[in-house]
Amino acid sequence: MKSRDALWGVAVVVVAVVSIGFGFGLGVYTDQAFPDVLPYFPHHSTGKVDTTELQQAIRVIEADYVDGNVDSKKLSHGTVQGLIASLNDPFSTYYDPDQYKRLQQVYTGHYTGIGIYLSFSGAYPQITGTVPGSPAAAAGLQAGDQIVKVGDKDMKGLTADQASTLIQGPDGSRVTLTIARGSSTFTVTITRAEIQVPSVRSTVIADHILYVRIYQFSTTTTDEFHSALNAGLAGAKGMVLDLREDPGGFITEADHVISQFVATGETFELRDRNGNVERHTVSGEHLATAVPLVVLVDANSASAAEIVAGSLQVHHRAKLVGTVTFGKGSVQQDFPLSDGADIHLTVKRWYLPNGQTIDHKGLTPDVTVPLANVGDEFDVLQPALGYAKDTQLNAALTLLAPG
């Protein structure tokens, strides 16, 4: 059951990075959160949280705050926000009703915005790429550009959700960005549009090497990946699976991708706080169990992308080339609330088939190769531009070369 079929009254399990920046469907593509849906039954807590002080604080504010027009909805939302923030978990968060509606758009890979991938590792949000055919791509925005301002709002230190809220907007509306590129700063005004984020794209390069890039693990990944294999495997001497800049997505889609390369065994496992283990095993067709394989990864390969890369590495099915991955080994559930808001809560951790976790550590490539500039990555949608500057892809091709 997919998210678009059952978002209310269910808990949505996701393995995706929150606010490291890969494009959130809120007008910026900064947070992949594609869900796997499990039944959720409302329950009553028997925990030890004392709500007396909280109730007293609410009564004091309502009775004595100098402005008598206290917004009760904002007060309620702020209360829940504070509870989640107290967990000190960057992947657990609270979405108010409007934010949760926009999050559901992310689940489909279809949203209204400008179509950029963002990283929040520095003082200002940095563009790591643009969605093919998007307004951002048409406006000439490039990987490495920093967003200094949106309108008159300085972007320094803003969270992914705050940035998304500023950049998002209705189809056809306009947004002005101040961009820092190298030593120059300029403004650009972009018209927002409906964006469909690609999942899988492929081509044949070099000496009959099938190159397949997975941008994210969405609801269409399994079918698109299957089609790419059917179309490109015949005659292929090797394959490069590119998971760079891939923030994750549906764990079921990760299962299916692994299963194309591995015929037997475990793909990964989930463990809850009580130590219960849920083992996932390979299934379905195994179209590519024999083709020589190299997987490209980087610091923005996360969650479901790490499940695939790590599982293939543990099974000795592929060599990893690139840099250490992000290191997100937790799983979140969406718990919709009665007013349309949502608690996005970490509920499980995932482990590789050998029982190891990559949480806060990431995967270490078999061959470490840095990339001078993210803009040097091979663009599968513009293969004619070549891959001369893509040191990681060239290293993969060297590994796949005969002899």
Helices and strands as residue ranges (DSSP letters): E 10-16, E 35-39, H 52-64, H 72-85, E 93-95, H 97-108, E 110-113, E 116-119, E 126-130, H 135-138, E 146-150, E 153-154, H 160-167, E 174-181, E 184-191, E 193-196, E 200-205, E 209-214, H 221-232, E 238-242, E 248-249, H 251-261, E 266-271, E 277-281, E 293-297, H 304-314, E 319-322, E 330-336, E 342-351, E 367-368, G 374-376, G 383-385, H 391-400
